[in-house]
Amino acid sequence: MDSVFDELYQKYHHDVFQFLFYMVRNREQAEDLVQEVYIRVFKSYHRFEGKSSEKTWLFSIARNVAIDFFRKQKGWKERILEKFDWSTNQVKDDYPIPEEIAVQREEIKWVYQCLDYCTVDQRAVIILRFIQDLSISETAESLGWTESKVKTTQHRALKVLKKEMENFHAKEGEASEKVGVER
């Protein structure tokens, strides 16, 4: 069991951490939740039947751990925004110019802020599909849903994100117009 556990940890630790980090947006809390995931894995691996991949099984456990965490929190949405350290985001481009970094960070902030308007289920689908690059069927297995529910939830989440991004851009436009008028 130890070698299987070690192998699971080595293969998927980063993905599970990243999923939980995007869910709770707090590095220390995500690290604690990863430990909880692997405690549950250690206790329940003997019940793993192999009907899904180990990765999707781990993500389903991670999702349940995140939901349990949210249930224990009061006012978690407000605290997420306060506690998230925006300066630690990784920029994908190896040699971007400073202006590109600033624009990318602003766009990342907007997306993260708009994710707050999604439900926990919608956020989980967006993270699994677009950040973890799982297929619709893998996402369905991870969440214990049908593929059609994943597609519907993804569609609704993208609709919410689009609406909130448009609202955010509209507010930004109004703010810059006010600045321009005052000068």
C-alpha positions as a Markdown table, in Angstrom:
| # | Residue | x | y | z |
|---|---|---|---|---|
| 1 | Met | 0.0 | 0.0 | 0.0 |
| 2 | Asp | 2.8 | 2.4 | 0.8 |
| 3 | Ser | 4.3 | 2.2 | -2.7 |
| 4 | Val | 0.9 | 2.7 | -4.3 |
| 5 | Phe | 0.3 | 5.7 | -2.0 |
| 6 | Asp | 3.7 | 7.1 | -2.7 |
| 7 | Glu | 3.1 | 6.7 | -6.5 |
| 8 | Leu | -0.3 | 8.4 | -6.2 |
| 9 | Tyr | 1.3 | 11.2 | -4.3 |
| 10 | Gln | 4.2 | 11.7 | -6.7 |
| 11 | Lys | 2.0 | 11.6 | -9.8 |
| 12 | Tyr | -0.9 | 13.8 | -8.7 |
| 13 | His | 0.2 | 15.9 | -5.7 |
| 14 | His | 0.7 | 19.1 | -7.8 |
| 15 | Asp | -2.6 | 18.7 | -9.7 |
| 16 | Val | -4.6 | 18.1 | -6.5 |
| 17 | Phe | -2.8 | 21.1 | -4.8 |
| 18 | Gln | -3.5 | 23.3 | -7.8 |
| 19 | Phe | -7.2 | 22.3 | -7.9 |
| 20 | Leu | -7.6 | 23.0 | -4.2 |
| 21 | Phe | -5.7 | 26.2 | -4.4 |
| 22 | Tyr | -8.0 | 27.5 | -7.1 |
| 23 | Met | -11.0 | 26.5 | -5.1 |
| 24 | Val | -10.0 | 28.0 | -1.7 |
| 25 | Arg | -7.4 | 30.6 | -3.0 |
| 26 | Asn | -5.2 | 30.3 | 0.0 |
| 27 | Arg | -1.9 | 28.5 | -0.2 |
| 28 | Glu | -1.7 | 27.4 | 3.4 |
| 29 | Gln | -5.3 | 26.2 | 3.4 |
| 30 | Ala | -4.8 | 24.4 | 0.2 |
| 31 | Glu | -1.8 | 22.6 | 1.7 |
| 32 | Asp | -3.9 | 21.6 | 4.7 |
| 33 | Leu | -6.7 | 20.3 | 2.4 |
| 34 | Val | -4.2 | 18.3 | 0.3 |
| 35 | Gln | -3.2 | 16.5 | 3.5 |
| 36 | Glu | -6.8 | 15.8 | 4.2 |
| 37 | Val | -7.3 | 14.4 | 0.7 |
| 38 | Tyr | -4.3 | 12.0 | 1.1 |
| 39 | Ile | -5.5 | 11.0 | 4.6 |
| 40 | Arg | -8.9 | 10.0 | 3.0 |
| 41 | Val | -7.1 | 8.3 | 0.2 |
| 42 | Phe | -5.0 | 6.3 | 2.6 |
| 43 | Lys | -8.1 | 5.3 | 4.6 |
| 44 | Ser | -10.2 | 4.4 | 1.6 |
| 45 | Tyr | -7.9 | 3.1 | -1.1 |
| 46 | His | -8.9 | -0.5 | -0.4 |
| 47 | Arg | -12.4 | 0.5 | -1.6 |
| 48 | Phe | -11.2 | 2.0 | -4.9 |
| 49 | Glu | -12.6 | -0.3 | -7.5 |
| 50 | Gly | -10.8 | 1.1 | -10.6 |
| 51 | Lys | -14.0 | 2.1 | -12.4 |
| 52 | Ser | -12.5 | 5.5 | -13.0 |
| 53 | Ser | -8.9 | 6.6 | -13.3 |
| 54 | Glu | -7.0 | 7.3 | -10.1 |
| 55 | Lys | -6.7 | 10.9 | -11.1 |
| 56 | Thr | -10.5 | 11.4 | -11.4 |
| 57 | Trp | -10.9 | 9.5 | -8.1 |
| 58 | Leu | -8.5 | 11.9 | -6.4 |
| 59 | Phe | -10.2 | 14.9 | -7.8 |
| 60 | Ser | -13.6 | 13.7 | -6.6 |
| 61 | Ile | -12.1 | 13.3 | -3.1 |
| 62 | Ala | -10.5 | 16.8 | -3.4 |
| 63 | Arg | -13.8 | 18.3 | -4.4 |
| 64 | Asn | -15.5 | 16.7 | -1.4 |
| 65 | Val | -12.8 | 18.0 | 0.9 |
| 66 | Ala | -13.2 | 21.5 | -0.5 |
| 67 | Ile | -17.0 | 21.3 | -0.1 |
| 68 | Asp | -16.5 | 20.2 | 3.5 |
| 69 | Phe | -14.2 | 23.1 | 4.1 |
| 70 | Phe | -16.7 | 25.6 | 2.6 |
| 71 | Arg | -19.5 | 24.2 | 4.7 |
| 72 | Lys | -17.4 | 24.9 | 7.8 |
| 73 | Gln | -16.7 | 28.5 | 6.7 |
| 74 | Lys | -18.9 | 31.4 | 7.4 |
| 75 | Gly | -18.6 | 34.3 | 4.9 |
| 76 | Trp | -16.0 | 32.4 | 2.9 |
| 77 | Lys | -16.6 | 34.4 | -0.3 |
| 78 | Glu | -15.5 | 37.6 | 1.4 |
| 79 | Arg | -12.5 | 36.0 | 3.0 |
| 80 | Ile | -11.3 | 34.4 | -0.3 |
| 81 | Leu | -10.8 | 37.8 | -1.9 |
| 82 | Glu | -9.1 | 39.2 | 1.1 |
| 83 | Lys | -6.7 | 36.3 | 1.7 |
| 84 | Phe | -5.7 | 35.6 | -1.9 |
| 85 | Asp | -2.2 | 36.9 | -2.7 |
| 86 | Trp | -2.5 | 38.3 | -6.2 |
| 87 | Ser | 1.3 | 38.9 | -6.5 |
| 88 | Thr | 2.1 | 35.2 | -6.5 |
| 89 | Asn | 0.5 | 34.3 | -9.8 |
| 90 | Gln | 2.7 | 32.6 | -12.3 |
| 91 | Val | 2.9 | 34.1 | -15.8 |
| 92 | Lys | 3.1 | 31.5 | -18.5 |
| 93 | Asp | 5.3 | 33.4 | -20.9 |
| 94 | Asp | 9.0 | 33.0 | -20.1 |
| 95 | Tyr | 10.1 | 36.4 | -21.3 |
| 96 | Pro | 7.1 | 38.8 | -21.3 |
| 97 | Ile | 7.7 | 42.5 | -21.3 |
| 98 | Pro | 6.6 | 44.5 | -18.2 |
| 99 | Glu | 3.5 | 45.8 | -19.9 |
| 100 | Glu | 2.4 | 42.3 | -20.8 |
| 101 | Ile | 2.9 | 41.1 | -17.2 |
| 102 | Ala | 0.7 | 44.0 | -15.9 |
| 103 | Val | -2.1 | 43.2 | -18.4 |
| 104 | Gln | -1.9 | 39.5 | -17.7 |
| 105 | Arg | -2.1 | 40.0 | -14.0 |
| 106 | Glu | -5.1 | 42.3 | -14.4 |
| 107 | Glu | -6.9 | 39.8 | -16.6 |
| 108 | Ile | -6.1 | 37.0 | -14.1 |
| 109 | Lys | -7.5 | 39.2 | -11.3 |
| 110 | Trp | -10.7 | 39.8 | -13.3 |
| 111 | Val | -11.2 | 36.1 | -13.9 |
| 112 | Tyr | -10.6 | 35.2 | -10.3 |
| 113 | Gln | -13.0 | 38.0 | -9.1 |
| 114 | Cys | -15.6 | 36.8 | -11.6 |
| 115 | Leu | -15.2 | 33.2 | -10.4 |
| 116 | Asp | -16.7 | 34.4 | -7.1 |
| 117 | Tyr | -20.0 | 34.9 | -8.8 |
| 118 | Cys | -20.1 | 31.2 | -9.8 |
| 119 | Thr | -21.5 | 28.5 | -7.6 |
| 120 | Val | -19.1 | 26.0 | -6.0 |
| 121 | Asp | -20.1 | 23.4 | -8.6 |
| 122 | Gln | -19.6 | 25.9 | -11.5 |
| 123 | Arg | -16.2 | 26.8 | -10.1 |
| 124 | Ala | -15.2 | 23.2 | -9.8 |
| 125 | Val | -16.1 | 22.5 | -13.4 |
| 126 | Ile | -14.2 | 25.6 | -14.7 |
| 127 | Ile | -11.1 | 24.6 | -12.7 |
| 128 | Leu | -11.2 | 20.9 | -13.8 |
| 129 | Arg | -12.0 | 21.6 | -17.4 |
| 130 | Phe | -9.9 | 24.7 | -18.2 |
| 131 | Ile | -7.1 | 24.7 | -15.6 |
| 132 | Gln | -6.6 | 21.0 | -15.0 |
| 133 | Asp | -7.4 | 20.2 | -18.7 |
| 134 | Leu | -9.7 | 17.3 | -17.9 |
| 135 | Ser | -12.1 | 16.1 | -20.6 |
| 136 | Ile | -15.8 | 16.3 | -20.1 |
| 137 | Ser | -16.0 | 12.6 | -19.3 |
| 138 | Glu | -13.1 | 12.8 | -16.8 |
| 139 | Thr | -14.7 | 15.8 | -15.2 |
| 140 | Ala | -18.0 | 13.9 | -14.9 |
| 141 | Glu | -16.2 | 11.0 | -13.3 |
| 142 | Ser | -14.4 | 13.3 | -10.8 |
| 143 | Leu | -17.6 | 15.0 | -9.8 |
| 144 | Gly | -19.8 | 11.9 | -9.9 |
| 145 | Trp | -22.1 | 13.5 | -12.5 |
| 146 | Thr | -23.3 | 12.7 | -15.9 |
| 147 | Glu | -21.6 | 14.3 | -18.9 |
| 148 | Ser | -24.7 | 16.3 | -19.7 |
| 149 | Lys | -24.6 | 17.8 | -16.2 |
| 150 | Val | -21.0 | 18.8 | -16.6 |
| 151 | Lys | -21.8 | 20.4 | -20.0 |
| 152 | Thr | -24.8 | 22.3 | -18.6 |
| 153 | Thr | -22.8 | 23.5 | -15.5 |
| 154 | Gln | -19.9 | 24.5 | -17.7 |
| 155 | His | -22.2 | 26.4 | -20.0 |
| 156 | Arg | -23.9 | 28.2 | -17.1 |
| 157 | Ala | -20.5 | 29.0 | -15.5 |
| 158 | Leu | -19.1 | 30.4 | -18.7 |
| 159 | Lys | -22.3 | 32.5 | -19.1 |
| 160 | Val | -21.8 | 33.9 | -15.5 |
| 161 | Leu | -18.1 | 34.6 | -16.2 |
| 162 | Lys | -18.9 | 36.3 | -19.4 |
| 163 | Lys | -21.6 | 38.5 | -17.8 |
| 164 | Glu | -19.4 | 39.4 | -14.9 |
| 165 | Met | -16.4 | 40.1 | -17.1 |
| 166 | Glu | -18.6 | 42.4 | -19.2 |
| 167 | Asn | -19.9 | 44.1 | -16.1 |
| 168 | Phe | -16.4 | 44.6 | -14.8 |
| 169 | His | -15.2 | 46.0 | -18.1 |
| 170 | Ala | -18.2 | 48.3 | -18.2 |
| 171 | Lys | -17.4 | 49.6 | -14.7 |
| 172 | Glu | -13.8 | 50.1 | -15.6 |
| 173 | Gly | -14.8 | 52.0 | -18.7 |
| 174 | Glu | -17.1 | 54.3 | -16.7 |
| 175 | Ala | -14.3 | 54.9 | -14.2 |
| 176 | Ser | -11.8 | 55.8 | -16.9 |
| 177 | Glu | -14.4 | 58.1 | -18.6 |
| 178 | Lys | -14.9 | 59.9 | -15.3 |
| 179 | Val | -11.2 | 60.4 | -15.0 |
| 180 | Gly | -11.0 | 61.7 | -18.5 |
| 181 | Val | -13.9 | 64.2 | -17.9 |
| 182 | Glu | -12.4 | 65.6 | -14.7 |
| 183 | Arg | -9.1 | 66.5 | -16.4 |
